[in-house]
Amino acid sequence: MVREDWPSQVRLCKPLFLKDFGNMFRGIVLTVAIFAVSFFAGCPSDGPQMYPVSGKVTCNGKPLTEGYVLFSGSGPTANCPIKDGEYSGETTAGKKKVEIYSSWETGETQEVPDQDNPGETITEKVIETIPDKFNEKSELSVEIKEGDNSGVDFNLKTDDSAEEGENA
């Protein structure tokens, strides 16, 4: 039953569930739009910005066959593997202390101090081939810039009369 004294707009109203459907539809469209914008714009990644670094590592003019280069300083420490005299990896920008390690298996076991458990020893079959002055006691450093850092080479000299750890 329609009352004649109601304005014509009231008599032509949509049923209530259709009115709610329109609001719900707008909400869904808005949610999808927000999701799409955030997806395509990208969200910031967790952690600091990393930049590529690569180069060559030689010792007395010969490429290191295996090992790794550590970059430490501000930000996380980066461990870049050396393979056939070349290394690559990622690290944060800024001044970095550089440590270079390379070892070989001797086939013989030896007892060495356990760095993680003072007073205990572990058995190793490898010997570090790079002098401490380039790793544990390293004074090598490099400035990593934002962007590409290719060609960060390390030319190690074990002869004390030659320049050590020249970074070309």
URDA-V853355 format. One record per helix or strand. SS is the DSSP state (@ for helix, = for strand). FROM is the first residue (numbers start at 1). TO is the last residue. If there is no record, write none. Layout:
# URDA-V853355
[[SS FROM TO] [SS FROM TO]]
This chain:
# URDA-V853355
[[@ 8 11] [@ 16 41] [= 51 59] [= 62 63] [= 66 73] [= 78 83] [= 86 91] [= 94 101] [= 103 113] [= 121 128] [@ 132 134] [= 141 144] [= 149 149] [= 154 156] [= 166 167]]
